[in-house]
């Protein structure tokens, strides 16, 4: 079975990449160990994705935006970052000249995945291999071979790994990665509350916890609580009114009484940065290249941007007669994606380290830093401009 490109992983990055290649004439194999039914109808996983305007534009070009239920698209009008008990938050709002009324939107992760997967039906040159894992990868001068768990083998000119931040494909090809275990567990769920969230995303670096509120429609918000693992186990042991009261207390009653209205999901917090994004006839996408801490909400957007970028560079190479695995195209993708990724990855990790260290000197530094940033309107405008880039189409 011979293809131009074999993609390992049918998550958002792999699906978006396949969609961005539509009409190129390139034959794509998409391999995922999950069964097709699970890929087509992924379960609620608690994660609300903060999409910036560039990501929204990519989803529109792929036809995925129109397949999202309108009721599940929540406007992200403003954002606020708080530290400890400081009365001075750092605030962000759309710039006057961006053409945007919002910083972005919030959409449930499982609905984005469902919408992207539905787009496969219109990709005549993409073949899905679902419910089968990859047991081996070999790369040579002529291409790559994927050994599948059912005994079949796929041969392709280029292999792309988009199989999560713990990518087995990346490891098999011999690309090392920097792992940063933050030693914390993240709880995500939806909470109903008494007061209006006003479309404002809020991140509170409290002492001993980090808590984010993601504003959804109809009096509901996504709650994202980060704690050491043992403390999280105690929170997860609570049920019914006891859990509601605990979340209300931990958010300091800012939204009034809160009530759980969804399943609860927990995730370990681990950041990953691959040492290289490409090798001979091989490339990394999405979390397999860069797996971000969610505190700055860059990860999903970075993955979509990387998928579009790699597809663009490969299409250009083919149009110029250089072949889909052209080394110059891959090198250009790596250079551009690393320039976009590295400042975000290391900046996010530094932010997490500083704003979760509760020693007294750093508490003062955190408060002073946020107050200084709040006073620097140009800095806040630059950050907001990055979120709203592409709002004019």
C-alpha positions in Angstrom: 0.0 0.0 0.0 1.8 3.1 -1.3 1.0 6.7 -0.4 2.6 10.1 -0.7 2.2 10.9 3.0 1.4 8.6 5.9 0.1 10.5 9.0 0.2 8.8 12.4 -2.6 10.2 14.6 -6.1 11.4 13.6 -6.4 14.0 16.3 -7.0 17.7 15.5 -3.5 18.3 14.1 -3.5 15.2 11.9 -7.1 15.8 10.6 -6.4 19.5 9.9 -3.2 18.6 8.1 -5.1 16.2 5.9 -7.8 18.8 5.2 -5.2 21.4 4.3 -3.9 19.0 1.6 -7.3 18.7 -0.1 -7.1 19.2 -3.8 -3.3 18.8 -4.0 -3.6 15.4 -5.6 -1.4 13.9 -2.8 -2.5 10.5 -1.5 -2.6 10.5 2.3 -2.9 7.6 4.7 -4.2 8.6 8.1 -3.6 6.0 10.9 -5.0 5.9 14.4 -5.4 3.2 17.0 -8.9 4.4 18.0 -11.8 2.8 16.3 -13.6 4.9 13.7 -16.7 5.3 15.8 -14.7 6.9 18.6 -13.0 9.2 16.2 -16.3 10.2 14.6 -18.1 10.8 17.9 -15.5 11.6 20.6 -16.7 11.8 24.1 -16.8 14.9 26.2 -13.4 15.4 27.7 -13.9 18.6 29.7 -11.5 20.7 27.7 -12.8 24.0 26.3 -10.5 25.3 23.6 -9.8 29.0 23.4 -9.5 29.6 19.7 -7.8 32.7 18.4 -9.0 34.4 15.2 -6.3 32.7 13.1 -7.5 29.2 14.2 -11.1 30.2 13.5 -10.1 31.2 10.0 -8.3 27.9 9.5 -11.4 26.0 10.6 -13.5 28.0 8.3 -11.2 27.3 5.3 -11.5 23.6 6.2 -15.3 23.8 6.4 -15.1 22.6 10.0 -16.4 25.9 11.5 -19.8 25.6 9.9 -20.3 22.1 11.3 -19.9 23.3 14.9 -23.2 23.7 16.8 -23.8 27.5 17.1 -25.0 27.0 20.7 -21.6 25.6 21.7 -19.6 28.5 20.4 -19.0 30.9 23.3 -17.5 34.4 22.7 -14.3 35.3 24.6 -14.8 39.0 25.0 -12.1 39.9 27.5 -9.5 38.2 29.7 -8.2 38.9 33.2 -5.2 37.5 35.1 -5.1 37.7 38.9 -2.4 37.0 41.4 -3.0 36.0 45.0 -5.0 38.5 46.8 -3.7 41.5 44.8 -6.5 43.9 43.8 -4.8 44.8 40.5 -5.5 42.3 37.7 -3.9 42.2 34.3 -6.6 42.8 31.7 -6.9 42.2 28.0 -9.5 43.3 25.5 -9.7 43.5 21.6 -7.8 46.4 20.1 -9.7 49.3 18.5 -8.1 48.6 15.1 -8.3 44.8 15.0 -11.8 44.7 13.5 -12.7 42.1 16.2 -15.3 42.3 18.9 -13.8 39.4 20.8 -10.4 38.0 21.7 -11.6 34.7 20.3 -14.1 32.0 21.0 -14.4 29.0 23.3 -15.4 25.6 21.7 -15.5 22.2 23.4 -12.5 20.1 22.2 -14.6 17.0 21.4 -16.8 19.0 19.1 -13.9 20.4 17.2 -12.5 16.9 16.8 -15.9 15.6 15.6 -16.2 18.4 13.1 -12.7 17.9 11.7 -13.3 14.2 11.4 -16.6 14.8 9.5 -14.5 16.6 6.9 -12.7 13.3 5.9 -15.8 12.3 3.9 -15.0 15.0 1.4 -11.3 14.1 1.1 -11.1 11.7 -1.9 -7.3 11.3 -1.7 -7.2 10.5 2.1 -7.6 6.9 3.4 -8.3 6.2 7.0 -6.8 3.2 8.9 -8.7 3.3 12.2 -8.6 0.8 15.1 -5.0 -0.2 14.3 -1.8 0.8 16.0 1.7 1.3 14.5 4.2 -1.3 15.8 7.2 -0.2 13.8 8.6 2.7 11.7 11.5 2.6 9.3 12.9 5.5 7.2 15.3 5.1 4.3 16.4 7.2 1.4 13.3 6.4 -0.6 10.6 6.8 2.0 9.1 5.4 5.2 7.3 2.2 6.1 4.8 1.9 8.9 4.3 -1.6 10.3 0.7 -1.9 11.5 -0.5 -4.1 14.4 -2.7 -6.2 12.0 0.2 -7.2 9.9 -0.2 -4.8 7.1 2.5 -2.3 6.0 2.1 1.2 4.6 4.8 2.7 2.4 5.0 6.5 1.9 7.3 9.2 0.6 6.9 11.1 3.8 5.9 10.1 7.3 4.2 12.6 9.7 3.8 12.0 13.4 0.8 13.7 15.1 0.3 11.1 17.8 0.3 13.2 21.0 3.0 14.7 23.1 4.0 11.1 24.2 4.6 10.2 20.5 5.9 6.6 20.0 6.5 7.5 16.4 8.8 10.3 17.3 10.7 8.0 19.7 11.0 5.2 17.1 12.5 7.6 14.6 15.1 8.7 17.2 14.1 12.3 17.8 14.6 13.2 21.5 12.2 15.5 23.4 12.5 17.7 26.4 9.8 16.7 29.0 8.9 19.0 31.8 6.6 17.4 34.4 5.0 20.2 36.4 4.1 17.8 39.2 0.4 18.9 39.1 -2.9 17.6 38.1 -5.5 19.6 36.1 -9.2 19.1 36.8 -11.6 20.3 34.0 -15.4 20.4 34.2 -18.4 22.7 33.7 -20.0 24.6 36.5 -23.3 26.5 36.5 -23.2 29.6 38.6 -25.4 32.4 39.9 -23.6 35.5 38.5 -23.0 36.3 34.9 -19.5 35.5 33.6 -19.8 38.4 31.1 -17.7 36.5 28.6 -14.5 37.2 30.6 -11.9 34.5 30.9 -10.2 34.6 34.2 -6.9 33.1 35.4 -6.2 33.2 39.1 -2.8 32.3 40.4 -3.9 31.8 43.9 -1.6 30.7 46.7 -1.5 26.9 46.5 -3.6 26.6 43.4 -4.2 27.9 39.9 -7.8 28.3 38.9 -9.2 29.4 35.5 -12.7 30.2 34.6 -13.6 29.9 30.9 -16.9 31.7 30.0 -19.5 29.6 28.2 -23.0 30.4 27.2 -26.2 30.2 29.4 -24.8 30.8 32.8 -22.1 28.1 32.6 -18.3 28.3 32.7 -15.5 25.8 32.2 -13.6 25.4 35.5 -9.9 24.5 35.3 -8.4 23.8 38.7 -4.7 22.8 39.0 -3.4 21.3 42.3 -0.7 18.9 43.5 -1.8 15.3 42.8 -2.6 14.4 46.4 -4.7 17.5 46.9 -6.6 16.8 43.7 -7.4 13.3 44.8 -9.1 14.7 47.9 -11.1 17.1 45.7 -12.1 14.4 43.3 -13.3 12.2 46.2 -16.0 14.8 46.9 -19.5 14.3 45.5 -22.6 16.4 45.0 -23.1 19.4 47.2 -19.7 18.9 48.8 -17.9 19.2 45.5 -20.0 22.2 44.5 -19.2 23.9 47.8 -15.5 23.2 47.4 -15.3 24.7 43.9 -17.3 27.7 45.0 -14.9 28.2 47.9 -11.8 27.8 45.7 -13.1 30.4 43.3 -13.7 32.7 46.3 -17.4 33.0 45.5 -16.8 35.4 42.7 -19.6 33.9 40.6 -21.9 33.1 43.5 -22.8 29.5 44.2 -21.6 27.0 41.7 -23.0 23.6 40.6 -21.4 20.8 38.6 -23.2 20.1 35.3 -20.8 17.9 33.5 -18.5 14.9 34.0 -15.2 15.7 35.7 -11.9 14.9 33.9 -8.3 15.1 35.2 -5.0 15.3 33.3 -1.4 15.3 34.4 0.5 18.4 33.4 3.5 17.7 31.3 5.1 20.0 28.7 7.0 18.5 25.8 9.4 20.1 23.2 10.9 17.9 20.5 14.6 18.6 19.9 13.9 18.6 16.1 10.6 18.9 14.2 11.9 17.1 11.0 14.3 14.4 9.9 14.9 12.8 6.5 11.4 12.1 5.1 9.8 12.7 8.5 8.0 15.6 10.3 6.3 16.2 13.6 3.0 17.9 14.0 0.9 19.2 16.9 1.7 18.0 20.4 4.2 15.6 19.0 6.3 18.6 18.1 5.3 21.0 21.0 3.0 20.0 23.9 2.2 23.2 25.9 1.1 23.8 29.4 -2.5 25.0 29.0 -2.2 28.1 31.2 -1.6 30.4 28.2 -4.0 28.6 25.9 -1.5 28.4 23.0 -1.2 24.7 22.4 -4.2 23.9 20.2 -3.8 27.1 18.2 -0.1 26.3 17.7 -1.0 22.9 16.5 -3.5 24.1 13.9 -1.1 26.8 12.7 1.7 24.1 12.3 -0.6 21.8 10.3 -1.5 24.6 7.9 2.1 25.7 7.6 3.5 22.2 6.9 0.8 21.5 4.3 1.5 24.9 2.6 5.3 24.2 2.4 4.7 20.6 1.0 2.2 21.8 -1.6 4.7 24.5 -2.7 7.4 21.9 -3.1 5.2 19.6 -5.2 4.1 22.5 -7.4 7.8 23.3 -8.1 8.5 19.7 -9.0 10.7 19.0 -5.9 8.6 16.1 -4.4 6.6 15.9 -1.2 9.5 15.0 1.0 11.7 17.8 -0.2 14.4 18.6 2.4 14.2 22.4 1.8 10.5 22.4 2.3 10.8 20.4 5.6 13.7 22.7 6.8 11.7 25.8 6.1 8.7 24.3 8.0 10.9 23.5 11.0 12.6 27.0 11.0 9.2 28.8 10.8 7.5 26.6 13.3 10.3 26.7 15.8 10.4 30.5 15.6 6.7 30.5 16.5 6.9 27.8 19.1 10.0 28.3 21.2 9.2 31.7 22.7 5.7 30.5 23.6 6.9 27.2 25.1 9.7 28.6 27.2 7.7 31.7 28.1 4.8 29.6 29.3 7.0 27.4 31.4 8.7 30.4 33.0 5.3 32.0 33.7 4.1 28.7 35.4 7.2 28.5 37.5 7.1 32.0 38.7 3.4 32.2 39.3 3.1 28.9 41.1 6.0 29.5 43.4 4.5 30.8 46.7 7.7 31.9 48.5 7.3 35.4 49.8 9.8 37.1 47.5 8.2 35.7 44.4 4.7 36.6 45.7 5.9 40.2 45.7 7.6 39.8 42.3 4.4 38.4 40.8 2.2 41.3 42.1 4.7 43.9 41.0 5.0 42.3 37.5 1.3 42.1 36.9 0.8 45.7 38.1 3.6 46.9 35.8 2.1 45.0 32.9 -1.3 46.4 33.6 0.1 49.9 33.4 1.8 49.2 30.1 -1.1 49.6 27.6 1.1 49.0 24.5 2.2 45.6 25.8 -1.4 44.6 26.5 -2.4 45.8 23.0 0.4 43.7 21.4 -0.8 40.6 23.2 -4.4 41.2 22.2 -3.4 41.9 18.6 -1.7 38.5 18.5 -5.0 36.9 19.6 -7.1 38.8 17.2 -4.8 38.6 14.1 -6.9 37.5 11.1 -10.1 38.9 12.5 -10.6 40.9 9.3 -10.5 37.7 7.3 
